[in-house]
Amino acid sequence: MGLHQGAPMPASIRHAFRARAHPARSVPCPHEHCHARAHQSCIVRVNGRVLAKPHQSRINLWVKTVACCPECQVQPGIPCHDDGHARTEVHARRVQEAQVTLA
């Protein structure tokens, strides 16, 4: 006998489950050893351990995707910079802006 798969989860319930998760899970993880898909938890590939918090690179990607940076005045999707030199990390003020946008 095959497994019986019930009705799909209603969107309102699915949203409530995801609401408890870090908002960075809405984007895929760019970490070189993870590459979790959107809405999946980050993992340690070596042992398969699921991380409680997303990789910092995933958080940075999410922040860059959703918020303008008040520090360097860039729009969502554009990396932060210092005097024209692109940064690998986002400015702390941009992280705060993303959290405010989320609320």
C-alpha beads as a LAMMPS data file, in Angstrom:
LAMMPS data file: protein, C-alpha beads

103 atoms
102 bonds

1 atom types
1 bond types

-500.0 500.0 xlo xhi
-500.0 500.0 ylo yhi
-500.0 500.0 zlo zhi

Masses

1 110.0

Atoms # bond

1 1 1 0.000 0.000 0.000
2 1 1 1.209 3.502 -0.800
3 1 1 1.362 6.355 1.628
4 1 1 -1.783 8.417 1.813
5 1 1 -1.057 12.086 1.444
6 1 1 -3.820 14.267 2.844
7 1 1 -5.056 17.593 1.631
8 1 1 -2.477 20.348 1.169
9 1 1 -1.899 22.627 4.136
10 1 1 -3.996 25.814 3.901
11 1 1 -1.927 28.930 3.168
12 1 1 -3.010 30.610 6.424
13 1 1 -1.639 27.740 8.522
14 1 1 1.522 27.419 6.409
15 1 1 2.140 31.164 6.901
16 1 1 1.764 30.787 10.688
17 1 1 4.405 28.031 10.711
18 1 1 6.770 30.091 8.587
19 1 1 6.130 33.227 10.658
20 1 1 8.116 31.625 13.482
21 1 1 11.055 31.006 11.154
22 1 1 13.709 33.628 10.433
23 1 1 12.610 35.794 7.482
24 1 1 15.925 35.095 5.707
25 1 1 14.587 31.615 4.966
26 1 1 12.503 33.238 2.220
27 1 1 15.627 33.350 0.011
28 1 1 17.939 30.478 -0.973
29 1 1 21.135 30.142 1.063
30 1 1 24.250 31.231 -0.838
31 1 1 26.638 29.662 1.723
32 1 1 29.198 27.566 -0.170
33 1 1 28.488 24.383 1.809
34 1 1 24.738 24.704 2.357
35 1 1 22.684 25.915 -0.641
36 1 1 19.360 25.314 1.149
37 1 1 16.402 26.220 -1.023
38 1 1 13.994 29.004 -0.094
39 1 1 11.842 28.134 2.953
40 1 1 14.209 25.338 4.039
41 1 1 16.518 25.459 7.041
42 1 1 20.258 25.854 6.631
43 1 1 22.243 22.700 7.297
44 1 1 25.790 21.525 7.917
45 1 1 26.465 19.295 4.897
46 1 1 29.153 17.235 6.661
47 1 1 26.797 15.782 9.246
48 1 1 23.323 16.911 8.089
49 1 1 22.714 18.937 11.258
50 1 1 19.919 21.487 10.845
51 1 1 20.925 24.937 12.065
52 1 1 18.636 26.892 14.371
53 1 1 19.577 30.157 12.655
54 1 1 20.356 30.836 8.964
55 1 1 23.932 31.336 7.786
56 1 1 25.067 34.972 7.959
57 1 1 25.474 35.069 4.171
58 1 1 21.788 34.129 3.815
59 1 1 20.758 36.849 6.250
60 1 1 22.866 39.359 4.296
61 1 1 21.225 38.276 1.019
62 1 1 17.752 38.663 2.526
63 1 1 18.581 42.114 3.928
64 1 1 20.020 43.189 0.569
65 1 1 16.861 41.927 -1.159
66 1 1 14.263 43.663 1.031
67 1 1 15.762 46.890 2.384
68 1 1 17.317 50.147 1.239
69 1 1 20.549 51.055 3.023
70 1 1 20.380 54.314 4.997
71 1 1 24.189 54.238 5.339
72 1 1 25.227 54.164 1.670
73 1 1 21.858 55.060 0.070
74 1 1 21.429 51.989 -2.178
75 1 1 18.137 50.441 -3.255
76 1 1 17.048 46.843 -2.538
77 1 1 19.023 44.371 -4.621
78 1 1 22.174 46.506 -4.738
79 1 1 25.109 45.595 -2.464
80 1 1 26.281 48.017 0.193
81 1 1 29.507 49.889 -0.476
82 1 1 32.127 51.996 1.276
83 1 1 33.354 54.872 -0.889
84 1 1 32.488 52.968 -4.077
85 1 1 34.018 49.656 -2.951
86 1 1 31.440 46.856 -2.669
87 1 1 31.127 45.191 0.739
88 1 1 30.589 41.483 1.332
89 1 1 28.535 42.293 4.449
90 1 1 25.608 44.706 4.634
91 1 1 25.701 47.753 6.882
92 1 1 24.203 47.286 10.353
93 1 1 21.738 50.106 9.682
94 1 1 20.439 48.177 6.645
95 1 1 19.779 45.142 8.858
96 1 1 17.766 47.388 11.187
97 1 1 15.884 48.782 8.188
98 1 1 14.989 45.238 7.025
99 1 1 13.680 44.363 10.485
100 1 1 11.549 47.526 10.562
101 1 1 10.240 46.768 7.063
102 1 1 9.281 43.288 8.212
103 1 1 7.311 44.508 11.233

Bonds

1 1 1 2
2 1 2 3
3 1 3 4
4 1 4 5
5 1 5 6
6 1 6 7
7 1 7 8
8 1 8 9
9 1 9 10
10 1 10 11
11 1 11 12
12 1 12 13
13 1 13 14
14 1 14 15
15 1 15 16
16 1 16 17
17 1 17 18
18 1 18 19
19 1 19 20
20 1 20 21
21 1 21 22
22 1 22 23
23 1 23 24
24 1 24 25
25 1 25 26
26 1 26 27
27 1 27 28
28 1 28 29
29 1 29 30
30 1 30 31
31 1 31 32
32 1 32 33
33 1 33 34
34 1 34 35
35 1 35 36
36 1 36 37
37 1 37 38
38 1 38 39
39 1 39 40
40 1 40 41
41 1 41 42
42 1 42 43
43 1 43 44
44 1 44 45
45 1 45 46
46 1 46 47
47 1 47 48
48 1 48 49
49 1 49 50
50 1 50 51
51 1 51 52
52 1 52 53
53 1 53 54
54 1 54 55
55 1 55 56
56 1 56 57
57 1 57 58
58 1 58 59
59 1 59 60
60 1 60 61
61 1 61 62
62 1 62 63
63 1 63 64
64 1 64 65
65 1 65 66
66 1 66 67
67 1 67 68
68 1 68 69
69 1 69 70
70 1 70 71
71 1 71 72
72 1 72 73
73 1 73 74
74 1 74 75
75 1 75 76
76 1 76 77
77 1 77 78
78 1 78 79
79 1 79 80
80 1 80 81
81 1 81 82
82 1 82 83
83 1 83 84
84 1 84 85
85 1 85 86
86 1 86 87
87 1 87 88
88 1 88 89
89 1 89 90
90 1 90 91
91 1 91 92
92 1 92 93
93 1 93 94
94 1 94 95
95 1 95 96
96 1 96 97
97 1 97 98
98 1 98 99
99 1 99 100
100 1 100 101
101 1 101 102
102 1 102 103
